[in-house]
């Protein structure tokens, strides 16, 4: 965020996009719930850092 914050200073952010590609191996060994919770926490942290709390979260597990 040390590079991002100065770059977006005084700009209005319309949307925040994050693409998360989950590996199939992790899904097979039942890490899906852990990754789901981690992704939600990552999204919340980015929303706070970018001051964009209402960004939607969409993700899909490979299995």
C-alpha positions as CSV (number, residue, x, y, z in Angstrom):
1,X,0.0,0.0,0.0
2,X,3.0,2.3,0.3
3,X,3.0,2.7,-3.5
4,X,-0.8,2.6,-4.0
5,X,-1.9,5.2,-1.5
6,X,0.2,8.1,-3.0
7,X,-0.9,7.0,-6.5
8,X,-4.6,7.2,-5.7
9,X,-4.5,10.2,-3.5
10,X,-7.3,12.7,-4.4
11,X,-8.9,10.2,-6.8
12,X,-12.3,8.6,-6.5
13,X,-12.2,4.8,-6.8
14,X,-15.2,3.4,-8.6
15,X,-14.5,-0.2,-8.2
16,X,-11.9,-2.6,-6.7
17,X,-11.2,-5.9,-8.5
18,X,-9.4,-8.8,-7.0
19,X,-9.0,-12.1,-8.9
20,X,-8.3,-15.1,-6.7
21,X,-7.5,-18.4,-8.4
22,X,-7.7,-21.3,-6.0
23,X,-5.7,-24.4,-6.8
24,X,-7.5,-27.7,-7.2
25,X,-5.1,-29.6,-5.0
26,X,-6.0,-27.4,-2.0
27,X,-9.7,-28.0,-2.7
28,X,-9.1,-31.8,-2.8
29,X,-7.4,-31.7,0.6
30,X,-10.3,-29.8,2.1
31,X,-8.6,-26.4,2.6
32,X,-11.5,-24.6,0.9
33,X,-13.0,-23.3,4.1
34,X,-9.7,-21.9,5.4
35,X,-9.1,-20.2,2.0
36,X,-12.6,-18.9,2.0
37,X,-12.2,-17.2,5.4
38,X,-8.7,-15.9,4.4
39,X,-10.1,-14.4,1.2
40,X,-12.9,-12.7,3.1
41,X,-10.3,-11.2,5.5
42,X,-8.1,-10.1,2.6
43,X,-11.0,-8.4,1.0
44,X,-11.9,-6.6,4.2
45,X,-8.3,-5.4,4.6
46,X,-8.1,-4.1,1.1
47,X,-11.5,-2.4,1.5
48,X,-10.2,-0.6,4.6
49,X,-6.8,0.3,3.0
50,X,-8.5,1.6,-0.1
51,X,-11.4,3.3,1.8
52,X,-13.8,1.3,-0.4
53,X,-15.9,-0.7,2.1
54,X,-18.8,-1.5,-0.3
55,X,-16.8,-3.5,-2.9
56,X,-18.5,-6.7,-3.7
57,X,-16.7,-10.1,-3.2
58,X,-17.1,-12.8,-5.8
59,X,-15.1,-16.0,-5.8
60,X,-15.5,-19.6,-6.9
61,X,-13.9,-22.7,-5.6
62,X,-12.6,-25.2,-8.2
63,X,-14.7,-28.0,-6.6
